[in-house]
Amino acid sequence: MPYPLDAAAVRSWCGLALEALGRERERIDAINVYPVADGDTGTNLYLTLESAARAVEAAFDGHASAGTAPGLADAIGAMAHGALIGARGNSGTILAQLLRGMTDVLAAGGGTDGTDGTDGTDTATDDGAAEALRRALRRAAAATYEAVAHPVEGTVLTVATAAADAAERAAGAARDAAAVARAAHEGARTALQATPGQLAVLGRAGVVDAGGCGLVALLGALADALSGEVTATPVAVRADAPLPEAAGCDVAAHTAADGCAEPGGPAFEVIYLLEAADEAVTRLRSRLDGLGDSLVVVGGDGLWHVHVHVDDAGAAVEAGIEAGRPYRIRITHFGGGRTKEPALAPRAVVAVVPGAGLAGLCADAGATAVTVRPGEPPASGELVQAIRQAHAREVMLLPNDPELRHTAAAAAEQARTEGVRVAVIPTRAAVQGIAALAVHEPDRSFDEDAVAMTSAAGATRYAELALAERQSWTMAGVCQAGDVLGLIDGDVAVIGSDLTVTAMTVLDRMLSAGGEMVTLVLGAGAPAALAERLERHVRERHLAVDTVVYDGGQRTAPLLIGVE
């Protein structure tokens, strides 16, 4: 007997879809040639859905603690929100929008049996469920086109539309949602096999669209969840028949850099979550569209996920700052653009940073940045994904936070099992990461580079200025709410009432032990004249000490200080 379209079905769908994408991940990664041949579409889809599944489980746990059961609206809404928050890459961002489209229909009035979706009992059953799923799939397909700045046929967009068309044809005669889901799955499978004839880059490689493969796996899991029949049918990743354009392309040996992808293109992938109003996002789309390509902006209700490929990563982040508040910023360097370069760079750097300005600084230096939001440290899986996106045989990982040492170690261990040599540089602050990045030399031996970066970080004392949130005891005495705290090497050393004066005191204490270079990283709330006054203070009080200033944009502290 088919299962009802309810919260339990959504939960089952998440579990089955994760299993399916887990099985298919490496095969999908291997055929990833569009829009960038970076070999991570399967991984991005898996991680996006993993975030969605966690959100669904959290919804169930939350209701269980209250003695209730989640409804369909709760579950599908959590799935879409989790995907939006955790979306990875172009493919994951589109998947998040597809799930949001389904949510627009399935959560709008709960089920189609007359319930309102708010009391934990909503469910869509029988003919109503078939009709609800048909409309949800149609809305999902339309939503994916709305999210992409320049839709291209022969991609996941085409596969989503074919699935909706097949569901449309089946809905009239279907007696349950399972039959509609199965029809959508079969329609998607058929459309997927036609993609090499619709998109030249796929035809040359002799493979189907990677994002479309992921959608087929997702729809197969939905059909299994609703029918109760687990098929686990592998997704066909190659064209049914060799195409003329595919001559000379060794599909079996196909990787991200075999030259089957379109030559040229932007050098960076920029992704971030954005809190912004709808009208600001409209302007943002226009600006980002002029900066690069592969632009996908998804979300709504004040929260958006932005994905774009650009040459100027800093400009893409600045556009987000002008539109609202970007966070969880991830900048990945493609390795000089989409050209016939080696699939893996010899060595790369991955750095965790607290602000958009520092992320741009890392990108300019060729490093992959993982930007964190206050109170939301990255998980080891996020660092593993950043290491993968660096596309290097060797990676220097800069956690830049003592609290991340175990997380970084776990990520490094996982990456090593995948054949990547990783060194975790023990950076305890962003300014130590800047110092380590400054001496990074990929032409040196791995061990020599690790030692040099570790030495540079260790030779850099670090401090930060913060505002006390409440009265408390510190190493420097009792502070009151609103006091300015000067922390040196992690401990409160100075308590003051004025940011600039406290910063000067901190600098004097740090430089009393000597130093040749002061690094100032200004936070989002730093006064405009702060840097100039501190530079003048160092010049007047500490001869032969140079000062360099960066606009870090971090919200955790108005000022970070490094002394080398």
Salt bridges, closest charged atoms under 4 A:
GLU24 OE1 - ARG27 NH1 2.35
GLU26 OE2 - ARG25 NH2 3.81
ASP29 OD2 - ARG25 NH1 3.57
GLU50 OE1 - ARG54 NH1 3.82
GLU57 OE1 - ARG11 NH2 2.87
ASP74 OD2 - HIS63 NE2 3.47
ASP104 OD2 - ARG139 NE 3.52
GLU131 OE2 - ARG134 NH2 2.56
GLU131 OE2 - ARG135 NE 3.69
GLU146 OE2 - ARG139 NH1 3.03
ASP165 OD1 - ARG138 NH2 2.71
GLU168 OE2 - ARG134 NH1 2.84
GLU168 OE1 - ARG138 NH2 3.30
GLU186 OE2 - HIS185 ND1 3.90
GLU186 OE1 - ARG189 NE 3.87
ASP224 OD1 - ARG182 NH2 3.11
ASP258 OD2 - HIS254 ND1 2.18
GLU262 OE2 - ARG204 NH2 2.80
GLU269 OE2 - HIS307 NE2 2.88
GLU269 OE2 - HIS309 NE2 3.67
GLU275 OE1 - ARG325 NH2 3.04
GLU275 OE2 - ARG373 NH2 2.90
ASP289 OD1 - HIS150 NE2 2.84
ASP293 OD1 - HIS309 ND1 3.81
ASP293 OD1 - ARG338 NH2 2.87
ASP301 OD2 - ARG100 NH2 3.38
GLU322 OE1 - ARG287 NH1 2.58
GLU376 OE1 - ARG328 NH2 3.00
GLU376 OE2 - ARG373 NH1 3.57
GLU382 OE2 - ARG330 NH1 3.76
GLU394 OE1 - ARG347 NE 2.85
GLU394 OE2 - ARG421 NH1 3.96
GLU413 OE1 - ARG416 NH1 3.43
GLU418 OE2 - ARG388 NH2 2.53
ASP447 OD1 - ARG421 NH2 3.21
ASP449 OD2 - ARG347 NH1 3.22
ASP449 OD2 - HIS440 ND1 2.72
ASP449 OD1 - ARG444 NH2 2.96
ASP489 OD2 - ARG461 NE 3.38
ASP508 OD1 - HIS537 NE2 2.86
ASP508 OD2 - ARG541 NH2 3.82
ASP508 OD1 - HIS542 NE2 2.86
